[in-house]
């Protein structure tokens, strides 16, 4: 089951795991994910004025499941592209990639200073790097890759400044921090497991994992927050946008990136997201500009470039 998903790859399961294929398209997709998820926080903040946290997560996942499932059905509804079928890992990936982290973050950030959530999400890249080293042959840890990811992480810490480890004083703060780190671990584990799957249709994989996530988070929302509220029209529109773009669309991009360029490359998104979130806050919400943003961006870009030096060199060589 889950253990099998992390075991050493066999020849039949390894056709997509040996060597990540990082192209110009991969770089465009990872940048797009950073921008999309970076802007998501603004919409969530507005939506939470008209709906509770777990029902917001349920609305996002439910709408995205229906949309992605409809597209998949229209394309033929095929999932596995070989005789090897691994349903148990799909269930685990669905829960770990959406439902569980959504709920952990929604619960945990009630007791935390805002900066810690962004820093904890940035640990995904480091966790993915360590996990991938042991189970994906083409994703070995090198000194340059490790140094690059550490520099990028330092950039995120600089970005949040004192907020990164600032105490909220809440008695449940420690549990809140554990919840956010746990959410980051969920994303890391699901990314590596997704890479280890046999050949699958990417739209089908996106639809199925969203479905399993919805089957967990919707009943949980009902149990924790009661029957679904009746939000106003503006809130419904925002929930639909969140379901369409940062959930359905971005989830498909995430699947495509992991299956082609690998989970370590995809995890670079987690360094971009907090930077884009701050930039959007300055541009659209009139939040104050801090000079530390420049230093943070420089460290993040240096870290990304150093960790992906080989891929960048190949990309420029192809363009000549």
C-alpha contacts under 8 A as a table, 3 or more apart, distances in Angstrom:
res1	aa1	res2	aa2	distance
1	X	4	X	5.16
1	X	5	X	6.57
1	X	88	X	5.66
1	X	89	X	6.21
2	X	5	X	5.12
2	X	6	X	6.73
2	X	88	X	7.18
2	X	89	X	5.76
2	X	92	X	7.48
3	X	6	X	5.29
3	X	7	X	6.24
4	X	7	X	5.06
5	X	89	X	6.57
5	X	193	X	5.90
5	X	196	X	6.24
5	X	197	X	7.26
6	X	135	X	5.98
6	X	193	X	6.79
6	X	196	X	7.44
7	X	135	X	6.53
8	X	135	X	5.78
8	X	136	X	7.70
9	X	13	X	6.01
9	X	14	X	5.57
9	X	135	X	7.37
9	X	136	X	7.51
9	X	196	X	7.57
10	X	13	X	5.39
10	X	14	X	5.91
11	X	14	X	5.17
11	X	15	X	6.91
12	X	15	X	6.57
12	X	198	X	7.41
13	X	16	X	7.60
13	X	17	X	7.93
13	X	196	X	7.00
13	X	197	X	6.72
13	X	198	X	4.87
13	X	199	X	7.57
14	X	17	X	5.01
14	X	18	X	6.28
14	X	196	X	7.30
14	X	198	X	7.33
15	X	18	X	6.82
15	X	198	X	7.83
15	X	199	X	7.75
16	X	19	X	7.31
16	X	20	X	7.71
16	X	195	X	7.47
16	X	196	X	7.93
16	X	198	X	7.91
16	X	199	X	7.52
16	X	259	X	6.68
16	X	260	X	7.01
17	X	20	X	6.87
17	X	136	X	6.20
17	X	137	X	7.08
17	X	138	X	6.72
17	X	195	X	6.52
17	X	196	X	6.62
17	X	259	X	7.86
17	X	262	X	7.55
18	X	136	X	6.84
18	X	137	X	5.48
18	X	138	X	4.74
19	X	137	X	7.67
19	X	138	X	4.79
19	X	139	X	7.80
20	X	138	X	6.58
20	X	139	X	7.89
20	X	260	X	6.00
20	X	261	X	4.51
20	X	262	X	5.37
21	X	260	X	5.52
21	X	261	X	4.79
21	X	262	X	7.72
22	X	25	X	7.85
22	X	26	X	5.62
22	X	27	X	7.52
22	X	260	X	7.26
22	X	261	X	4.89
22	X	311	X	6.27
23	X	26	X	5.04
23	X	27	X	6.64
23	X	261	X	7.95
23	X	311	X	7.81
23	X	315	X	6.36
24	X	27	X	5.20
24	X	28	X	6.38
24	X	315	X	6.54
25	X	28	X	5.07
25	X	29	X	6.18
26	X	29	X	5.12
26	X	30	X	6.19
26	X	257	X	6.57
26	X	261	X	6.69
27	X	30	X	5.21
27	X	31	X	6.17
28	X	31	X	5.22
28	X	32	X	6.08
29	X	32	X	4.95
29	X	33	X	6.16
29	X	253	X	6.67
29	X	257	X	7.33
30	X	33	X	5.13
30	X	34	X	6.34
30	X	257	X	7.56
30	X	266	X	6.32
30	X	268	X	7.43
30	X	269	X	5.94
31	X	34	X	5.10
31	X	35	X	6.34
31	X	269	X	7.12
31	X	272	X	7.79
32	X	35	X	5.20
32	X	36	X	6.07
33	X	36	X	5.11
33	X	37	X	5.97
33	X	250	X	6.23
33	X	253	X	7.34
33	X	254	X	7.69
33	X	269	X	6.43
34	X	37	X	5.46
34	X	38	X	5.74
34	X	269	X	5.07
34	X	270	X	7.18
34	X	272	X	5.12
34	X	273	X	4.86
34	X	276	X	7.00
35	X	38	X	5.01
35	X	39	X	6.19
35	X	272	X	7.58
35	X	273	X	6.73
35	X	276	X	6.06
36	X	39	X	5.40
36	X	40	X	6.35
36	X	245	X	7.44
36	X	246	X	5.94
36	X	250	X	7.36
37	X	40	X	4.95
37	X	41	X	7.42
37	X	246	X	6.02
37	X	250	X	7.96
37	X	273	X	5.94
38	X	41	X	6.53
38	X	272	X	7.44
38	X	273	X	4.35
38	X	274	X	6.21
38	X	275	X	7.36
38	X	276	X	4.82
38	X	277	X	4.38
38	X	280	X	7.71
39	X	42	X	5.84
39	X	43	X	7.22
39	X	276	X	6.95
39	X	277	X	5.79
39	X	280	X	6.57
40	X	43	X	5.34
40	X	44	X	6.22
40	X	242	X	7.26
40	X	246	X	6.71
41	X	44	X	5.01
41	X	45	X	6.10
41	X	277	X	6.93
42	X	45	X	5.26
42	X	46	X	6.55
42	X	277	X	7.92
42	X	281	X	7.66
43	X	46	X	5.22
43	X	47	X	6.06
43	X	238	X	6.61
43	X	242	X	7.41
44	X	47	X	4.97
44	X	48	X	6.04
44	X	242	X	7.96
45	X	48	X	5.44
45	X	49	X	7.10
46	X	49	X	5.62
46	X	50	X	7.73
46	X	235	X	7.78
47	X	50	X	5.65
47	X	51	X	6.30
47	X	56	X	7.58
47	X	235	X	5.36
47	X	238	X	6.26
47	X	239	X	6.91
48	X	51	X	5.07
48	X	52	X	6.05
48	X	53	X	6.54
48	X	56	X	7.40
50	X	231	X	5.71
50	X	232	X	6.88
50	X	235	X	5.89
51	X	55	X	6.73
51	X	56	X	6.20
51	X	229	X	6.85
51	X	231	X	6.15
51	X	235	X	7.35
52	X	55	X	5.48
52	X	56	X	6.05
52	X	225	X	7.55
52	X	229	X	7.95
53	X	56	X	5.06
53	X	57	X	6.36
53	X	106	X	6.13
54	X	57	X	5.06
54	X	58	X	6.13
54	X	103	X	6.62
54	X	106	X	7.16
54	X	217	X	7.47
54	X	218	X	7.95
54	X	220	X	7.76
54	X	221	X	4.96
54	X	224	X	7.94
54	X	225	X	7.22
55	X	58	X	4.74
55	X	59	X	5.90
55	X	218	X	7.36
55	X	221	X	5.70
55	X	222	X	7.92
55	X	225	X	7.72
55	X	228	X	6.55
55	X	229	X	7.94
56	X	59	X	5.07
56	X	60	X	6.20
56	X	239	X	6.90
57	X	60	X	5.19
57	X	61	X	6.19
57	X	99	X	7.92
57	X	102	X	6.52
57	X	103	X	7.65
57	X	217	X	7.41
58	X	61	X	5.25
58	X	62	X	5.69
58	X	214	X	6.68
58	X	217	X	5.90
58	X	218	X	5.19
58	X	221	X	7.02
59	X	62	X	5.11
59	X	63	X	5.92
59	X	239	X	6.31
59	X	240	X	7.74
59	X	243	X	7.16
60	X	63	X	5.49
60	X	64	X	6.08
60	X	239	X	5.96
60	X	240	X	6.91
60	X	242	X	5.84
60	X	243	X	4.13
60	X	244	X	7.91
60	X	247	X	6.62
61	X	64	X	5.06
61	X	65	X	5.90
61	X	98	X	7.79
61	X	210	X	6.49
61	X	211	X	7.99
61	X	213	X	7.29
61	X	214	X	5.73
61	X	243	X	6.27
61	X	247	X	6.82
61	X	248	X	7.94
62	X	65	X	5.13
62	X	66	X	6.35
62	X	211	X	7.86
62	X	214	X	5.87
62	X	218	X	7.94
62	X	243	X	7.65
63	X	66	X	5.30
63	X	67	X	6.21
63	X	240	X	6.74
63	X	243	X	5.40
63	X	244	X	7.28
64	X	67	X	5.12
64	X	68	X	5.91
64	X	210	X	7.30
64	X	243	X	4.79
64	X	244	X	5.87
64	X	247	X	6.06
64	X	248	X	4.63
65	X	68	X	5.31
65	X	69	X	5.66
65	X	207	X	5.93
65	X	210	X	5.42
65	X	211	X	5.65
65	X	214	X	7.41
65	X	248	X	7.20
66	X	69	X	5.14
66	X	70	X	5.96
67	X	70	X	5.21
67	X	71	X	6.42
67	X	244	X	7.58
67	X	248	X	7.28
68	X	71	X	5.18
68	X	72	X	6.13
68	X	203	X	7.16
68	X	206	X	7.23
68	X	207	X	5.26
68	X	248	X	6.28
69	X	72	X	5.01
69	X	73	X	6.05
69	X	204	X	7.52
69	X	207	X	5.13
69	X	208	X	7.73
70	X	73	X	5.13
70	X	74	X	6.19
71	X	74	X	5.10
71	X	75	X	6.30
71	X	203	X	7.80
72	X	75	X	5.08
72	X	76	X	6.50
72	X	77	X	5.19
72	X	78	X	7.81
72	X	203	X	5.84
72	X	204	X	5.74
72	X	207	X	7.11
73	X	76	X	5.21
73	X	77	X	4.35
74	X	77	X	6.97
75	X	78	X	7.95
77	X	204	X	6.77
78	X	81	X	7.64
78	X	201	X	6.83
78	X	204	X	6.69
79	X	200	X	5.47
79	X	201	X	5.12
79	X	202	X	7.99
79	X	204	X	5.13
79	X	205	X	6.64
80	X	83	X	7.36
80	X	84	X	7.42
80	X	85	X	6.40
80	X	198	X	7.58
80	X	199	X	6.27
80	X	200	X	4.50
80	X	201	X	6.43
81	X	198	X	7.98
81	X	199	X	5.36
81	X	200	X	5.13
81	X	201	X	6.71
82	X	85	X	7.49
82	X	198	X	7.42
82	X	199	X	6.31
82	X	200	X	7.70
84	X	198	X	6.60
85	X	198	X	7.40
86	X	89	X	6.09
86	X	90	X	6.83
86	X	197	X	7.33
86	X	198	X	7.71
87	X	90	X	5.13
87	X	91	X	6.54
88	X	91	X	5.33
88	X	92	X	6.58
89	X	92	X	5.04
89	X	93	X	5.98
89	X	193	X	7.22
89	X	197	X	8.00
90	X	93	X	5.03
90	X	94	X	6.03
90	X	208	X	7.50
90	X	209	X	6.39
91	X	94	X	5.16
91	X	95	X	6.40
91	X	209	X	6.89
91	X	212	X	5.96
92	X	95	X	5.28
92	X	96	X	6.04
92	X	190	X	7.56
93	X	96	X	5.09
93	X	97	X	5.69
93	X	190	X	4.91
93	X	191	X	7.92
93	X	193	X	6.92
93	X	194	X	6.88
93	X	209	X	6.35
94	X	97	X	5.47
94	X	98	X	6.40
94	X	99	X	7.36
94	X	190	X	7.93
94	X	208	X	7.23
94	X	209	X	3.80
94	X	210	X	5.91
94	X	211	X	7.22
94	X	212	X	5.01
94	X	213	X	4.93
95	X	98	X	5.90
95	X	99	X	5.17
95	X	100	X	5.73
95	X	209	X	7.42
95	X	212	X	6.21
95	X	213	X	4.78
95	X	216	X	7.08
96	X	99	X	6.53
96	X	100	X	5.56
96	X	101	X	6.55
96	X	186	X	4.84
96	X	187	X	6.25
96	X	189	X	7.50
96	X	190	X	5.70
96	X	213	X	7.85
97	X	100	X	7.29
97	X	101	X	6.89
97	X	186	X	6.38
97	X	187	X	5.33
97	X	190	X	5.65
97	X	191	X	7.66
97	X	209	X	7.65
97	X	213	X	7.62
98	X	101	X	5.85
98	X	102	X	5.89
98	X	210	X	7.08
98	X	213	X	5.65
99	X	102	X	5.36
99	X	103	X	6.33
99	X	213	X	4.64
99	X	214	X	6.68
99	X	216	X	6.27
99	X	217	X	5.20
100	X	103	X	5.29
100	X	104	X	6.11
100	X	183	X	7.06
100	X	186	X	7.45
100	X	213	X	7.78
100	X	217	X	7.48
101	X	104	X	4.94
101	X	105	X	5.96
101	X	180	X	7.85
101	X	182	X	7.48
101	X	183	X	4.23
101	X	184	X	7.26
101	X	186	X	6.31
101	X	187	X	7.29
102	X	105	X	5.45
102	X	106	X	6.12
102	X	183	X	7.53
103	X	106	X	5.09
103	X	107	X	6.07
103	X	217	X	7.52
104	X	107	X	5.25
104	X	108	X	5.78
104	X	179	X	5.22
104	X	180	X	6.25
104	X	182	X	7.44
104	X	183	X	5.93
105	X	108	X	5.04
105	X	109	X	5.83
105	X	117	X	7.76
105	X	179	X	6.57
105	X	180	X	5.44
105	X	183	X	6.54
106	X	109	X	5.91
106	X	110	X	7.13
107	X	110	X	5.89
107	X	176	X	7.21
107	X	179	X	7.68
108	X	111	X	6.00
108	X	112	X	6.93
108	X	173	X	7.96
108	X	175	X	7.18
108	X	176	X	3.87
108	X	177	X	6.51
108	X	178	X	7.87
108	X	179	X	5.44
108	X	180	X	6.08
109	X	112	X	5.00
109	X	113	X	7.43
109	X	114	X	7.06
109	X	117	X	6.84
109	X	176	X	6.30
109	X	177	X	7.96
109	X	180	X	7.57
110	X	176	X	7.50
111	X	168	X	6.76
111	X	170	X	5.79
111	X	172	X	6.21
111	X	173	X	5.14
111	X	176	X	5.81
112	X	116	X	6.91
112	X	117	X	7.71
112	X	167	X	7.16
112	X	168	X	5.51
112	X	170	X	7.57
112	X	173	X	5.90
112	X	176	X	6.48
112	X	177	X	7.15
113	X	116	X	6.06
113	X	117	X	7.76
113	X	163	X	6.43
113	X	164	X	7.81
113	X	165	X	7.90
113	X	166	X	6.28
113	X	167	X	6.48
113	X	168	X	5.44
114	X	117	X	5.82
114	X	118	X	7.30
114	X	163	X	6.88
114	X	164	X	7.92
115	X	118	X	5.48
115	X	119	X	6.45
115	X	160	X	5.56
115	X	163	X	4.65
115	X	164	X	4.59
115	X	165	X	7.32
115	X	166	X	7.81
116	X	119	X	5.09
116	X	120	X	5.96
116	X	163	X	6.73
116	X	164	X	4.78
116	X	165	X	6.07
116	X	166	X	7.71
116	X	177	X	7.60
117	X	120	X	5.16
117	X	121	X	6.29
117	X	177	X	7.92
117	X	180	X	6.34
118	X	121	X	5.28
118	X	122	X	6.46
118	X	156	X	7.87
118	X	160	X	7.97
118	X	164	X	7.97
118	X	274	X	6.03
119	X	122	X	5.10
119	X	123	X	6.82
119	X	153	X	7.94
119	X	156	X	6.38
119	X	157	X	6.30
119	X	160	X	7.76
119	X	164	X	6.40
120	X	123	X	5.38
120	X	124	X	7.62
120	X	180	X	6.22
120	X	181	X	5.57
120	X	184	X	6.59
121	X	124	X	5.72
121	X	180	X	7.48
121	X	181	X	7.33
121	X	183	X	7.82
121	X	184	X	5.33
121	X	270	X	6.43
122	X	125	X	6.27
122	X	126	X	7.84
122	X	153	X	6.41
122	X	156	X	7.20
122	X	184	X	7.88
122	X	270	X	5.11
122	X	271	X	5.74
123	X	126	X	5.25
123	X	127	X	6.21
123	X	153	X	7.28
123	X	181	X	7.91
123	X	184	X	6.72
124	X	127	X	5.07
124	X	128	X	5.95
124	X	184	X	5.32
124	X	185	X	6.60
124	X	187	X	6.90
124	X	188	X	5.49
124	X	267	X	6.52
124	X	270	X	6.94
125	X	128	X	5.18
125	X	129	X	6.13
125	X	149	X	7.08
125	X	188	X	7.50
125	X	264	X	6.49
125	X	267	X	4.81
125	X	268	X	6.26
125	X	270	X	6.84
126	X	129	X	5.12
126	X	130	X	6.43
126	X	149	X	6.72
126	X	150	X	7.66
127	X	130	X	5.30
127	X	131	X	6.23
127	X	185	X	6.97
127	X	188	X	6.06
128	X	131	X	5.17
128	X	132	X	5.82
128	X	188	X	5.05
128	X	189	X	7.18
128	X	191	X	7.57
128	X	192	X	6.92
128	X	263	X	6.72
128	X	264	X	5.90
128	X	267	X	7.15
129	X	132	X	5.29
129	X	133	X	6.21
129	X	139	X	7.51
129	X	140	X	7.95
129	X	141	X	6.76
129	X	146	X	7.94
129	X	264	X	5.73
130	X	133	X	5.32
130	X	134	X	7.12
130	X	141	X	7.26
131	X	134	X	5.70
131	X	135	X	6.67
131	X	189	X	7.61
131	X	192	X	7.18
132	X	135	X	5.29
132	X	136	X	5.10
132	X	137	X	7.90
132	X	139	X	5.68
132	X	140	X	6.95
132	X	192	X	6.42
132	X	263	X	7.64
132	X	264	X	7.39
133	X	136	X	6.08
133	X	137	X	7.13
133	X	139	X	5.53
133	X	140	X	4.44
133	X	141	X	5.65
134	X	137	X	7.62
134	X	140	X	7.56
136	X	139	X	5.55
136	X	140	X	7.41
136	X	196	X	7.71
137	X	140	X	6.40
139	X	262	X	7.81
139	X	264	X	7.27
141	X	145	X	6.44
141	X	146	X	6.49
142	X	145	X	5.21
142	X	146	X	6.09
143	X	146	X	5.22
143	X	147	X	6.02
144	X	147	X	5.16
144	X	148	X	6.03
144	X	306	X	6.39
144	X	307	X	5.91
145	X	148	X	5.11
145	X	149	X	6.23
145	X	306	X	6.61
145	X	307	X	3.93
145	X	308	X	6.95
146	X	149	X	5.30
146	X	150	X	6.18
146	X	307	X	6.88
147	X	150	X	5.13
147	X	151	X	6.14
147	X	303	X	7.37
147	X	306	X	7.56
147	X	307	X	7.09
148	X	151	X	5.16
148	X	152	X	6.22
148	X	302	X	7.10
148	X	303	X	3.94
148	X	304	X	6.07
148	X	305	X	7.24
148	X	306	X	4.81
148	X	307	X	4.35
149	X	152	X	5.02
149	X	153	X	6.14
149	X	303	X	5.52
149	X	304	X	6.76
149	X	307	X	6.09
150	X	153	X	5.01
150	X	154	X	6.17
150	X	303	X	7.07
151	X	154	X	5.00
151	X	155	X	6.34
151	X	299	X	6.05
151	X	300	X	6.76
151	X	302	X	7.24
151	X	303	X	4.85
152	X	155	X	5.02
152	X	156	X	6.62
152	X	271	X	6.53
152	X	299	X	5.69
152	X	300	X	4.15
152	X	301	X	7.12
152	X	302	X	7.05
152	X	303	X	4.32
152	X	304	X	6.40
153	X	156	X	5.16
153	X	157	X	6.46
153	X	271	X	6.90
153	X	300	X	7.20
153	X	303	X	7.94
154	X	157	X	5.05
154	X	158	X	6.21
154	X	296	X	7.86
154	X	299	X	7.09
154	X	300	X	7.74
155	X	158	X	5.07
155	X	159	X	6.11
155	X	295	X	7.31
155	X	296	X	4.30
155	X	297	X	6.62
155	X	298	X	7.50
155	X	299	X	4.76
155	X	300	X	5.08
156	X	159	X	4.89
156	X	160	X	6.54
156	X	271	X	6.54
156	X	274	X	7.13
156	X	275	X	7.51
156	X	296	X	6.29
156	X	300	X	7.10
157	X	160	X	5.43
157	X	161	X	6.08
157	X	164	X	6.11
157	X	296	X	7.92
158	X	161	X	4.92
158	X	292	X	6.69
158	X	293	X	7.85
158	X	295	X	7.53
158	X	296	X	5.53
159	X	274	X	7.95
159	X	275	X	7.24
159	X	292	X	6.18
159	X	293	X	5.67
159	X	295	X	7.92
159	X	296	X	5.13
159	X	297	X	7.94
160	X	163	X	5.42
160	X	164	X	5.29
161	X	164	X	5.74
161	X	292	X	7.97
162	X	165	X	6.36
162	X	166	X	5.89
163	X	166	X	4.84
167	X	170	X	7.96
167	X	173	X	7.77
168	X	173	X	6.97
169	X	173	X	7.04
170	X	173	X	5.20
171	X	174	X	7.57
172	X	175	X	5.39
172	X	176	X	6.19
173	X	176	X	4.89
173	X	177	X	6.18
174	X	177	X	5.17
174	X	178	X	6.23
175	X	178	X	4.95
175	X	179	X	6.12
176	X	179	X	5.04
176	X	180	X	6.43
177	X	180	X	5.20
177	X	181	X	6.23
178	X	181	X	5.16
178	X	182	X	5.91
179	X	182	X	4.93
179	X	183	X	6.16
180	X	183	X	4.97
180	X	184	X	6.37
181	X	184	X	5.07
181	X	185	X	6.29
182	X	185	X	4.96
182	X	186	X	6.24
183	X	186	X	4.99
183	X	187	X	6.49
184	X	187	X	5.25
184	X	188	X	6.28
185	X	188	X	4.99
185	X	189	X	6.03
186	X	189	X	5.33
186	X	190	X	6.05
187	X	190	X	5.27
187	X	191	X	6.09
188	X	191	X	5.25
188	X	192	X	6.48
189	X	192	X	5.34
189	X	193	X	6.15
190	X	193	X	5.04
190	X	194	X	5.94
191	X	194	X	5.14
191	X	195	X	6.42
191	X	258	X	6.79
191	X	263	X	5.66
192	X	195	X	5.22
192	X	196	X	6.50
192	X	263	X	5.99
193	X	196	X	5.08
193	X	197	X	6.64
194	X	197	X	5.49
194	X	255	X	7.72
194	X	258	X	7.15
194	X	259	X	7.32
195	X	258	X	5.85
195	X	259	X	5.39
195	X	262	X	6.68
195	X	263	X	6.87
197	X	200	X	7.57
200	X	204	X	7.43
200	X	205	X	6.68
201	X	204	X	5.22
201	X	205	X	6.09
202	X	205	X	4.99
202	X	206	X	6.12
202	X	252	X	7.07
202	X	255	X	6.34
202	X	256	X	6.36
203	X	206	X	5.11
203	X	207	X	6.15
203	X	252	X	6.57
204	X	207	X	5.04
204	X	208	X	6.01
205	X	208	X	5.26
205	X	209	X	6.13
205	X	255	X	7.52
206	X	209	X	5.49
206	X	210	X	6.22
206	X	248	X	7.92
206	X	251	X	6.43
206	X	252	X	5.61
206	X	255	X	6.57
207	X	210	X	5.23
207	X	211	X	6.13
208	X	211	X	4.99
208	X	212	X	6.33
209	X	212	X	5.26
209	X	213	X	6.20
210	X	213	X	4.99
210	X	214	X	6.08
211	X	214	X	5.06
211	X	215	X	6.23
212	X	215	X	5.14
212	X	216	X	6.67
213	X	216	X	5.36
213	X	217	X	6.23
214	X	217	X	5.23
214	X	218	X	5.76
215	X	218	X	6.11
215	X	219	X	6.94
216	X	219	X	6.03
216	X	220	X	6.34
217	X	220	X	4.98
217	X	221	X	6.01
218	X	221	X	5.12
218	X	222	X	6.39
219	X	222	X	5.09
219	X	223	X	6.19
220	X	223	X	5.04
220	X	224	X	6.07
221	X	224	X	5.24
221	X	225	X	5.55
221	X	226	X	6.97
222	X	225	X	5.48
222	X	226	X	4.55
222	X	227	X	5.38
222	X	228	X	6.87
223	X	226	X	5.74
225	X	228	X	7.80
231	X	235	X	5.94
231	X	236	X	6.39
232	X	235	X	5.43
232	X	236	X	6.35
233	X	236	X	5.11
233	X	237	X	6.29
234	X	237	X	5.16
234	X	238	X	6.31
235	X	238	X	5.09
235	X	239	X	6.13
236	X	239	X	5.09
236	X	240	X	6.14
237	X	240	X	5.06
237	X	241	X	6.21
238	X	241	X	4.99
238	X	242	X	6.08
239	X	242	X	5.00
239	X	243	X	6.07
240	X	243	X	5.00
240	X	244	X	6.02
241	X	244	X	5.03
241	X	245	X	5.97
241	X	246	X	7.86
242	X	245	X	5.70
242	X	246	X	5.52
242	X	247	X	6.22
243	X	246	X	6.46
243	X	247	X	4.95
243	X	248	X	5.92
244	X	247	X	6.04
244	X	248	X	5.16
244	X	249	X	6.09
245	X	248	X	5.84
245	X	249	X	4.77
245	X	250	X	6.12
246	X	249	X	6.00
246	X	250	X	4.89
246	X	251	X	7.21
247	X	250	X	5.47
247	X	251	X	5.52
248	X	251	X	5.24
248	X	252	X	6.35
249	X	252	X	5.34
249	X	253	X	6.44
250	X	253	X	4.94
250	X	254	X	6.05
251	X	254	X	4.95
251	X	255	X	6.23
252	X	255	X	5.07
252	X	256	X	6.22
253	X	256	X	5.11
253	X	257	X	6.09
254	X	257	X	5.15
254	X	258	X	6.11
254	X	266	X	7.07
255	X	258	X	5.30
255	X	259	X	6.07
256	X	259	X	5.28
256	X	260	X	6.12
257	X	260	X	5.26
257	X	261	X	5.27
257	X	262	X	6.42
257	X	263	X	7.52
257	X	265	X	7.92
257	X	266	X	6.00
258	X	261	X	5.66
258	X	262	X	4.36
258	X	263	X	4.83
258	X	265	X	7.79
258	X	266	X	6.08
259	X	262	X	5.94
259	X	263	X	7.89
261	X	265	X	6.21
261	X	266	X	7.16
262	X	265	X	5.67
262	X	266	X	6.41
263	X	266	X	4.99
263	X	267	X	5.99
264	X	267	X	5.15
264	X	268	X	6.97
265	X	268	X	5.62
265	X	308	X	7.78
266	X	269	X	5.98
267	X	270	X	5.68
267	X	271	X	7.89
268	X	271	X	5.58
268	X	272	X	6.98
268	X	304	X	6.93
269	X	272	X	5.16
269	X	273	X	6.24
270	X	273	X	5.40
270	X	274	X	7.41
271	X	274	X	6.57
271	X	275	X	7.20
271	X	300	X	6.63
272	X	275	X	5.30
272	X	276	X	6.12
272	X	300	X	7.67
273	X	276	X	5.25
273	X	277	X	6.03
274	X	277	X	4.90
274	X	278	X	6.25
275	X	278	X	5.28
275	X	279	X	6.26
275	X	293	X	7.76
275	X	296	X	7.98
275	X	297	X	7.06
276	X	279	X	4.94
276	X	280	X	6.01
277	X	280	X	5.27
277	X	281	X	6.14
278	X	281	X	4.99
278	X	282	X	6.30
279	X	282	X	5.17
279	X	283	X	6.23
280	X	283	X	5.06
280	X	284	X	5.70
280	X	285	X	7.27
281	X	284	X	5.53
281	X	285	X	4.82
281	X	286	X	6.45
281	X	287	X	5.48
282	X	285	X	5.79
282	X	286	X	4.97
282	X	287	X	4.45
282	X	288	X	6.10
282	X	289	X	6.27
283	X	286	X	6.02
283	X	287	X	7.55
289	X	293	X	7.65
290	X	293	X	5.74
291	X	294	X	5.73
291	X	295	X	7.23
292	X	295	X	5.17
292	X	296	X	6.01
293	X	296	X	5.00
293	X	297	X	6.05
294	X	297	X	5.22
294	X	298	X	6.20
295	X	298	X	5.08
295	X	299	X	6.25
296	X	299	X	5.19
296	X	300	X	6.14
297	X	300	X	5.03
297	X	301	X	6.03
298	X	301	X	5.28
298	X	302	X	6.03
299	X	302	X	5.04
299	X	303	X	5.96
300	X	303	X	5.09
300	X	304	X	6.12
301	X	304	X	5.13
301	X	305	X	6.00
302	X	305	X	5.14
302	X	306	X	6.00
303	X	306	X	5.19
303	X	307	X	6.04
304	X	307	X	5.28
304	X	308	X	6.07
305	X	308	X	5.25
305	X	309	X	5.52
305	X	312	X	7.42
306	X	309	X	5.06
308	X	311	X	5.32
308	X	312	X	6.17
309	X	312	X	5.16
309	X	313	X	6.12
310	X	313	X	5.14
310	X	314	X	6.27
311	X	314	X	5.15
311	X	315	X	6.11
312	X	315	X	4.96
312	X	316	X	6.27
313	X	316	X	5.34
313	X	317	X	6.10
314	X	317	X	4.97
314	X	318	X	6.15
315	X	318	X	5.25
315	X	319	X	6.45
316	X	319	X	5.10
316	X	320	X	6.57
317	X	320	X	5.54
